C-alpha cells in the first residue's frame, strides 16, 4: 500500500491539489503497477514562517525576492 506524504508551503488551491493526487496516483500505477485504490496521498500545507531553506525562513526569502 503506497503512502505519499507531500509537504508544501501554503498557497495551492483545491484544483492544484486534485491534480497532484491524480498525477502521483497515475505515476505509481504506471511505474510500479500499483492499484489506485491502494494508494494514499496526504498533502500537508506548512506556513512560510515554519519552512526554511538555504539558512533563512521562506517568508523572509519571499519578502526579499519581492
C-alpha positions in Angstrom: 0.0 0.0 0.0 1.9 3.1 -1.2 1.6 6.2 1.0 2.9 9.6 -0.1 3.2 12.4 2.4 3.7 15.6 0.4 4.6 18.8 2.3 4.3 22.1 0.6 4.1 25.7 1.7 0.6 27.1 1.8 -0.9 28.5 -1.3 -2.0 25.7 -3.5 -5.7 25.7 -4.5 -8.0 22.8 -4.5 -7.7 22.2 -8.2 -3.9 22.1 -8.0 -4.1 19.6 -5.1 -6.5 17.4 -7.1 -4.1 17.4 -10.0 -1.2 16.4 -7.7 -3.2 13.5 -6.3 -4.3 12.4 -9.8 -0.8 12.7 -11.3 1.0 11.0 -8.4 -1.5 8.2 -8.4 -1.1 7.7 -12.2 2.7 7.6 -11.8 2.5 4.8 -9.1 0.1 2.8 -11.3 2.3 3.2 -14.4 5.8 2.8 -12.8 5.1 0.3 -10.0 1.9 -1.4 -11.2 0.0 -0.4 -8.0 -3.8 -0.4 -7.8 -5.2 3.2 -7.5 -7.5 2.1 -4.6 -4.4 1.1 -2.6 -2.6 4.5 -3.0 -2.9 7.1 -0.2 -1.7 10.6 -0.6 -1.6 13.3 2.1 -0.9 16.9 1.4 0.3 18.9 4.3 0.5 22.7 3.9 3.1 24.4 6.0 3.1 28.1 6.8 6.0 30.0 5.2 7.3 31.0 8.6 7.6 27.3 9.5 9.7 26.4 6.5 13.3 27.3 5.9 15.9 26.7 3.3 19.4 28.0 2.5 19.7 29.3 6.0 16.5 31.5 6.1 12.8 31.2 6.6 10.7 31.0 3.5 8.6 34.1 4.4 11.9 36.2 4.7 13.1 34.8 1.4 9.8 35.8 -0.3 9.9 39.3 1.2 13.4 39.7 0.0 12.6 38.5 -3.5 9.5 40.8 -3.7 
